[in-house]
Amino acid sequence: MFTVSHTEPDFTRDIGKEIVANDNLRSAMAQAALFDPIEDAASFGRWWFDSATSQMVLSTVAAGFLDMNVGLQHSHELCFAKTLPEDRQPLMSSLERCGTLDEAIDSEFRIINEFVGMRWLRIVSLPRTTHDNGILSGLLIDISASRQAAIRERLSLESARLLVGNHTIEQAVTKVIQLVCEILGWEWGAYWALEPDPAKEQLLACKYYWHGPAYSRASFTHESAKLRIAPGDGLVGKVWQTGLASWAENLTNDPTCLRRKSIMESSLRSGYAFPVAYQMADGQRRSPGVLEFFSSVARQREAQLPNISPAIGALVAKTIQRLEQMEIINRLAQLDELTGLSNRRHFHQQLNQACTRAASSNTSFGLLFIDIDRFKPINDVFGHEAGNSVLREFARRLTRLTQNGCQIGRLGGDEFAVFSYPNATVPQLISMAERILAVAHRPFHFAGNELMISASIGISIYPDNGAAAPELLHCSDAAMYQSKHNGRNGYSFFSSSLSVSQSAQPCSLTMEEALHHALRDNQFFLEYQPIFDSFGENVIAMEALIRWRTPNGDIVRPDIFIPTAEKSFLIAQIDRWVIRQACSDLALLHRSGFPELQVNVNMSASEFLSTSLPDELLNIVHASGLTTHHICLELTENMVMQHADKVIPIMESLRKRGFHIGLDDFGTGHSSLSRLKQLPISSLKIDRSFVKGLPSDEGDCAIVRTIFDLGHHMGLQIIAEGVETDAQLNFLRQFGYPWMQGFLLGRPMGVNDLIARYTQCRIPANHSSTNLLLSA
């Protein structure tokens, strides 16, 4: 409570030589000279106002409230000199209206006192009497206690509102700083916390700040934002280290002040800092940071802020704690748990936002879709933890090599995506793709094993290949499959020939719906690529390739739509269509002079797990007038190894019915020799990725030579795919009688074109042929 001295004041000091003519005002001066213990106890004072002369008389308690001398004041404006600027003018207007218009006064205002800080006062006028002779009188009431209680309640309510609202930590803490400054009359406030990097020296940084628009604190704000404070240094560092609030009563003379120059430029005189701390459930004290406030008044310890700073600090600390927890939850919902990259959902959101920004700024960017080659065998042979180790390390390598402005995401499994910074040029996208290929090719290590992978990359460009995330991802995915088709370990840019354009897929249809229509409307067709003997003279086999011709004439490759078919279980219907059509075309070829031709059907994994498959295929073959030894069913090496216990019995059942079985993409998986020798297969197909490096790559040469030796000893026919150069052809001829296919020998074509072109290269009637390839 505010107390005053009981000594009688010296009025002559206030009046000087001026003569007070009004007897009622003189009477008020006499009353004011008397100390009234009731006023002091009840926290109110008396005042008298002569509107004619603007003079005012204050009682002892009222004078103490206003930080003025007791008694006569020459001007009512001088009485309220320490009133906050925004409150002064309304107060002056109220006094003047009360004197001239006989209006009652009942107003609240605030003053700044260097001893008690901000004080809230209420000024009330008393009813006029017939004896006042134009002298107004009233009460000045200290309502600071109720206002401070209201402040604590308001801060508590505001903090609760910030907790349940959609606010960031910055918004919440800055709002609390603003409330303290506005309510308690401080001019600048800030929140300090440790820098997040634990590898560096722990320093405190100014995270958030606020100052009133009426105050110019540019230099002080700028220096505070740049400053890093070690624990124990300056006002903030001392509070952080000790956990105790601290005053700086005279900043300009404080030798420990770290910002003296800008403080002097900003006319700041005093400061107060206190810890933002709270007690945890286990009794431990946690202190996320420090709050500091500055004023142009040399405030003392009796100001209100120290009285409520523990409550403010606890509220802010709990707000920060809960918002940090919310941010962690939100971040976890946005991140891939294994790699720490953006997950599929969040990456789609980021990509859509990038499209929106690019549209508004008329810029472009590139999207790279990355799929790890030969990843599944790592899981199959070394276990999922080895696969997880590769994915984590690959994510770290991606993060290190991408530039600022790029965003990286893991879309699921072994699929990643990166979109570039704005206006990245094609050469820059190529450079990025080549760097990704390089880091993928570097060895990965797990449990003493050196694991090798590569990557296939597809690139699409905004806005040329799409205006939103789904379109860009679809196009880059199509380009990625083109890279795989070209032998993996490479990149491809999207072109309209790779996928169904928007015009080819009505917006009302999804890919799955479009496939239903394709089956119903007979939009699929087969092309055939011939396979020759080692001399390139006789057509030994042909590989049939399924194609999708959309209603507008666009051709869609199987690597675009087959993944969707497999996920939607349409693959069984498509497989049946392929088998029926291939058998029909093969019957035509037999009638056209190719009686020994056989066809190989590449079956999906789900199909080869069905116990009804042997009988279903037998019925289809017999319905075409063929025999089963004209059909060879082909499976990928990985599929057989993954589901060996279920697949092998189906293979044996098919072999009993006369079908041949081939192992596709041999060498890309991790077949065990003990398991391989148990498989009822008749052929091995060397993956094109090994043929690509012949004859210059010593590793590819060794692998191909080993596969030929293995096939020879197991009595299997070897087929090499992807033969595109004379050098490759000549190298393969040295291994006896391999079968070969590739663009060098013949490109895919319709069945009628094949008959017309290769009539002279048909298989001799006495040629022993065991295999003809068909890949869907």
Protein Blocks (a to p, Z undefined) as FASTA:
>chain_A
ZZddfbdcdfklmnmmaccfblklmmmmmmmmpccfklmmnopacddddfknopacddfk
lmmmnopaehjdfbfklmmmmgcfklmmmmmmmmmmmmmnopacddddddddfklopadd
ddddddddfklnopacdddddfklmmmmmmmmmmmmmmmmmmmmccdfklmmmmmmmmmm
mmnopabdcdddddfblkbccddddfbdcddfkbccklmmmmmmmpccdehiajklmmmm
nopacddfblmlmmkbmklmmmmmnopabdcddddddddfkopacdfbdcddddfbdcdf
kbmklmmmmmmmmmmmmmmmmmmmmmmmmmmmmpcfklopacfklmmmmmmmmmmmmmmn
opaddddddddehklmmmmmnojklmmmmmmmmmmmmmmmpcehiacddebhjbccdddd
ehiafklmmmmmmmmmmmmmpccdeehiacdddddddddddfklocbfklmmmmmmmmmm
mmmmnngaiaddddfklpccfklmcfkbcfklmmmmmmmnopaccdddddddfkomacfb
dcdddddddfkopacdfklmmmmmmmnopmmmmmmmmmmmmmmmmmmmmmnopakbccdd
dddfklmmpfklmmmmmmmmmmnopafklpccdddfklmmmmmmmmmmmmmmmmmnopac
ddehihjaccdfklmmmpccfbdcddfklmmmpckbmklmmmmmmmmmmmmmnopacdde
hiabfklmmmmmmnopacdddjkloccddfklmmmmmmmmcccfklccfbdcddZZ
